[in-house]
Amino acid sequence: MLGAMTPAAIPSHRRTAEGVAVSVACLAVATLVGRLLPGPQRLADVVMPYLLGVVIVSVRYGRAVSLGAALASVLCFDFFFVPPVYAFTVDDPGHLVTFAVMLVVAIVISTLTRRVRQHARDAEQLAKEKHDAHLIAETEQIRSALLSSVSHDLRTPLAVVTGAASTLLDDRIAPAVRAELTETIMREAASLERRLENLLDMTRLEGGAIRPRRQWQPLEEVIGIALRRTEGALAARDVVISLPESLSLVPIDAGLIEQVFVNLLENAAKHTPEGTPIHVRAHDAGGAVEVQIDDRGPGVALADATRIFEKFQRGEGEVAGAGLGLAICRGIVAAHGGKIWVAEREGGGASFRFTIPIVGEPPAMHTGATAP
Amino acid sequence: MTTAGHLVLLVEDEAQMRKFLRASLTAHGYRLVECVTAADALAQATTRNPDLIILDLGLPDRPGLDVIRAVRGWSAMPIIVISARGQEQDKIDALDTGADDYLTKPFGTGELLARLRVALRHVERLGHEPEPTFAAGPLCVDFVRRIVTVSEQEVHLTPIEYKLLSTLARHGGKVLTHRQLLKEVWGPTSVEQTQYLRVYMAQLRHKLEVDPARPRFLLTEPGIGYRLRTDP
């Protein structure tokens, strides 16, 4: 029972009036049924419709109305059926037991019903409070994790920039060191920019502000942009790209899927030993394209396989990054209707995989181009 | 080519940005006129007649796009726009309105100076006979004989592939938007069909690049268009 239909929500005098009306109707029906019973009337049969009426009223309405209905039933039963008929006097004292039973039934049922109703209301209230408390706790946890990771992640590069810049002001610093410090400033500023970008992406993804604008794109081009953006992080890596020739166009938002590749590649660079190779592959998986980014690092423990895609989850011993990269990947892939997961790679390492469902028909390409 | 003496009109409302741009531009021999509003920019553009405009799209008084439109009414001087990340549509609009190139904040001075050189070179060629060939590292396009070679090996291209490559080569080093390329290669009725462009670009890369996923010549400008690199 919800909203305006809950008994509590209806004004009590209106409910009482309704109860009385229902009681009168039940009495009338019971009396009529009793009178219409064929053959010589047995009082035990006649009392049943009255009892049923009392039960109906007790289940739905309060104790006062139930008792009233029980009393009225007793009186009607007595007046119309118990000899002497059409009089309130009772010949057989045994009938007094019937009256008592009817009253007790009314009391017991109305009490039980009220208790059940109360329990339901309490449980509902309790569940709601629990849910609210859980939500508040979760929001608080996210907020505090966000604050601590933001302050850490943004302050660390800022501290380096400030330190390096103030050192540059010193005349006695050798030119070689100057160049080195300047490069440090540039690198840290770039990392600051990336982290801010991640935070903004996450906020936009969660706020539902990012809706993929899908266009048919060659996956190769998107991977190409991601490789260019991660050049620095992947400098000492052998990154192999294997895409089947048949895989031409996929319906994606290039900017978003590019971010998935960037985050997964940076993730691989961060968590695997320098010099180990990274392999990017894609294949047709029937109605979807499955992409995998395989590394030869330590792999991901089974227990962490889901956790790492949550917000603010950092890898073991990880110092940099707000733990948003994989959560952003999951958000973007989900926005495309796909799935993302991590598997164990045969021969050691992690295999990050995601799918992109093929929605719709790829565009026709008849523009007069014939192979030479 | 010498850059000495080129007069640059710098339209940027942030003092710190102006400071670092001034430092690097003057260090490389450019002369500078600075202003912070679109109105002032238009006044300076007409009175000082600069060789090039660097224009921030986020100006306090009017959209930077108005400046581009107004300047293009009477001059072909190169305009390089500066804008923030995520404002891809602004950049596309600026380029389609007549800006020559763009830079996304934050950018380094190396990138800025390279863009200036490309833009000034293009304007110096205006009015001259078009170059008969384009060469960038091992890639060579012969516009007269319509022959493309990579490391002196001839590469066979379909007519559309050649048209696409030669369009990019004639604007070597400059970004061309999807719309500009589609209009040039497929004609004005196909300007929305970006998938044509992407597919033919992929084919070109497979014919010209050693590693098509890591193009040396045919660069993607994400969300904007393509650029043929002149210094691979």
HADDOCK unambig.tbl for C-alpha pairs under 7 A between the chains (distance, minus, plus):
assign (segid A and resid 216 and name CA) (segid B and resid 195 and name CA) 6.14 0.50 0.50
assign (segid A and resid 217 and name CA) (segid B and resid 195 and name CA) 6.67 0.50 0.50
assign (segid A and resid 217 and name CA) (segid B and resid 198 and name CA) 6.75 0.50 0.50
assign (segid A and resid 218 and name CA) (segid B and resid 198 and name CA) 6.87 0.50 0.50
assign (segid A and resid 218 and name CA) (segid B and resid 199 and name CA) 6.96 0.50 0.50
assign (segid A and resid 220 and name CA) (segid B and resid 213 and name CA) 5.57 0.50 0.50
assign (segid A and resid 221 and name CA) (segid B and resid 213 and name CA) 6.44 0.50 0.50
assign (segid A and resid 223 and name CA) (segid B and resid 213 and name CA) 6.64 0.50 0.50
assign (segid A and resid 224 and name CA) (segid B and resid 213 and name CA) 4.68 0.50 0.50
assign (segid A and resid 224 and name CA) (segid B and resid 214 and name CA) 5.45 0.50 0.50
assign (segid A and resid 225 and name CA) (segid B and resid 220 and name CA) 6.99 0.50 0.50
assign (segid A and resid 365 and name CA) (segid B and resid 196 and name CA) 6.75 0.50 0.50
assign (segid A and resid 369 and name CA) (segid B and resid 158 and name CA) 6.48 0.50 0.50
assign (segid A and resid 369 and name CA) (segid B and resid 160 and name CA) 6.41 0.50 0.50
assign (segid A and resid 370 and name CA) (segid B and resid 158 and name CA) 6.52 0.50 0.50
assign (segid A and resid 371 and name CA) (segid B and resid 158 and name CA) 6.15 0.50 0.50
assign (segid A and resid 372 and name CA) (segid B and resid 156 and name CA) 6.97 0.50 0.50
assign (segid A and resid 372 and name CA) (segid B and resid 157 and name CA) 6.95 0.50 0.50
assign (segid A and resid 372 and name CA) (segid B and resid 158 and name CA) 5.98 0.50 0.50
